[in-house]
């Protein structure tokens, strides 16, 4: 430890003569919240360098240990290593996505190759691998289930990252990993720039696109919106992503082949619930068939009103007219009841009822943007701390599009066995008054937050949302099922005059939830198939992005009135956010979510069966990735999931 302390002291001295780098000190803040008010952009890179040196020294100490490998002297110190890097990355990547500046972007671009090289150094550390392999191949009978899972996860990561390859292959992988980190970050920055350009041109953000398409009567203006929206990243300007995407795919293909896989999809899926591309392709094909059939019915309903052939820029507008005609649901009447603060009260009330979660506003604590970020102390009914939760719901030009959950700090047990509680952030791009879809988004992201907050694991690599990509969306989507439960709506859906949403509006919302699901499922499934087809390529030689995308859409049976939810050049999930060959996970997880919810519905007490909620919390939300996903599911349901549950819930079967 003396060596590590010396390294940190030198880094502190190098940062500045008059101030201390906040990342290199203990945070004397309430609940260990990052001291955002003291952090400067210039602090990130020195702290990352110090953090890299710290973790390298900690790993050297593990390798140099003369004692025979044990969980306590090898796996545990490895799990707890890199505390400085954890602090820096927890702040840097959240702030860079929400309050980006040119200086912060430059810091991220400088940080990525440093972190990539450091990660490669760990992945190719043969001394560390040998100790891990000795444990993995040895007697594990004394290990807990969680310890076995952690050990397997670490061992598999070494194998998947190429520890057994010749040095020249490892050197090539280092270069590939570094290039991928930089290029995927650039793609994300380009998408943000294109989204900001869209806002500058039309006066509203891309997150408001569906609302504007629904309410804009001028057909030519809708067409202009559609063309600008669907061509982001494909305009031949400085933000064009076509060449970058081909370069990323080429790198991913090279990496997969070096590691012994035919395609990136083979590589990515080898550790997921689905296991292989063929399983995913068959899964998506069945959904696509049902979704397109339903979408064609929806077109007939719209064209009966429009009197002409529906084009992609007509869908939202005429779908809303059909909804009003079929369900008499006018969202201009529902929005006044769904102020974002009211919906936030709704997610908190449901969590309190189901899981015993209490939310207490914290005033005067540090935040990265005090004018918009709200912070809550989360406690159990016995008063014990569950974690810290922050929200940042509204759009701004410095924030990337979409909605998400980030861990600022993971839940885990420290070296003394103390339970370190998590700090979780929900971010969105929402208006002040929410649509029905927006309400579901808030419940969705809070489902992720609950997964992170309620974690009761010992080791950070399996705590909270550290589960496979095709399992992680289960709990966020599961939480959506409570958004419009009548018993909850009457507690949170209140207008400015204090009037509770009328029962007749509630009935209309519930009856309309399956409306337009042909379209919604088709565009989601199409994006999932597009993702898979990109990552099932074994070469990008001669590939033209627009031609490739058209061919894929034709082959999947996508109708001309619908485009994939994300086209290739602005598909942030798969080219910048780690969902490569994994976007199908939303639909895969929805099968689990809807099947689990059907168990609640069939039970005495229905959605508010507190005994089942307790079992759900203890089985899934508390256990994170500490056990095999399907094992956990079967332990909850008593059987494997009914794959038709999702189709029934969407009204497709």
Secondary structure, DSSP 8 states (H G I E B T S, - for coil): -HHHHHHHHHHHHHH-SSS--GGGS---SGGG---GGG--TTHHHHHHHHHHHHHHHHHHHHHH--S---IIIIIHHHHT--HHHHHHHHHHHHHHHHS--HHHHHHHHHHHHHHHHHHHHHHT-HHHHHHHHHHHTS--TTS-HHHHHHHHHHHHHHHHTTTTS-HHHHHHHHHHHHHHHHHHHHHHHHHHHHHHHHHHHHSS-GGGHHHHHHH---HHHHHHHHHHHHTTT-SSSTT--HHHHHHHHHHHHHHHHHTT-SSHHHHHHTTSSS-SHHHHHHHHHHHHHHHHHHHHHHHHHHHHHHSS---GGGHHHHHHHHHHHHH---HHHHGGG-BHHHHHHHHHHHHHHHH-EEEEE--S---SSTTT-EEEEEEETTS-EEEEEEEE-S--TTS-SS-EEEEEE--EE-TT--EE-EEEEEE----SB--HHHHHHHHHHHHHHHHHHT---SSGGGSTT-S-HHHHHHHHHHHHTTTT-HHHHHHH-B-TTS-B--HHHHHHHHHHTTTTHHHHHHHHHHHHHHHHHHHT-S--TT--HHHHHHHHHHHHT--TT---SS-GGG-HHHHHSS-TTTTTHHHHHHHHHHHHHHHHHHSTTGGG-HHHHHHHIIIIITTTTSS-HHHHHHHHHSS---TTHHHHHTT--
